[in-house]
Amino acid sequence: PNVCCKSCGWKQKGGGGRVTGGKKKKQKKRKKKKNKKPDISEEKDNDDNDDNDDNIAQKIANDPIFAFNHYLNNQQQENIKEDDVMEKIKILSIAHKLDRKEQIKLVMYCLLDYDKDDHKLLLKSIQKYSSILETFTLLNDDTPILLSYMEQIIMQKSGGVNLVNHAYQILHCLYDEDIVGEDELIEWHQTVDNKHGLISKQEAQQLRTKAHTFIKWLEEAEEDEDEDGD
């Protein structure tokens, strides 16, 4: 017979059976240990960002062209003021001890839009910064230096042939914006071997051939003015 104790709740089956308590013990489930490695990607990204910031800061400190481009890229181009741009040029010139030729190089490389080999973008940038460009043609040797960098931009920096094929329009824009005068352009056209030249003689001749029609128009206009003066 089954024996049951009302006070403690134990039972005995058939006299010699297994004794079990009235309450069942809950078995604890063992948690499996997850061999998950700690996520270090976020920490690595932060380290990479710090390294990039350090690299940018170092380039800004050492490279005036990088520093100027970095400044311009962080400005709202439609609202950028010429006075602020000129002040930045002045600061960089002092900080990096730039001579006049290096200043003109800074202005031409950073303010003009030529990377996409689109003559319309280049013309637009010349018009936008015409007052600043004109400032760097005021000293005696400024204009030949400025034109030498323009030669290099057209023939080498753009990475294509579109600017070369529209060289006459680019030079015409410099003339229309009162950056370079007609006498200076005519003299440039006649002088292939420029002491400030940054391109080969073959490239210089090719560029002058492309600009011949415009230069001829300038010469004829100058002759007409001389005749009217007489």
Secondary structure, DSSP 8 states (H G I E B T S, - for coil): --EE-TTT--EESTTTS--B-SS-----------------HHHHHHHHHHHHHHHHHHHHHH-HHHHHHHHHHTS-GGG--HHHHHHHHHHHHHHTT--HHHHHHHHHHHHS--TT--HHHHHHHHHHTHHHHHHTT-STTHHHHHHHHHHHIIIIITSSSHHHHTHHHHHHHHHHTTSS-HHHHHHHHH-SS-TT--S-HHHHHHHHHHTHHHHHHHHHHHHHHHHHH-
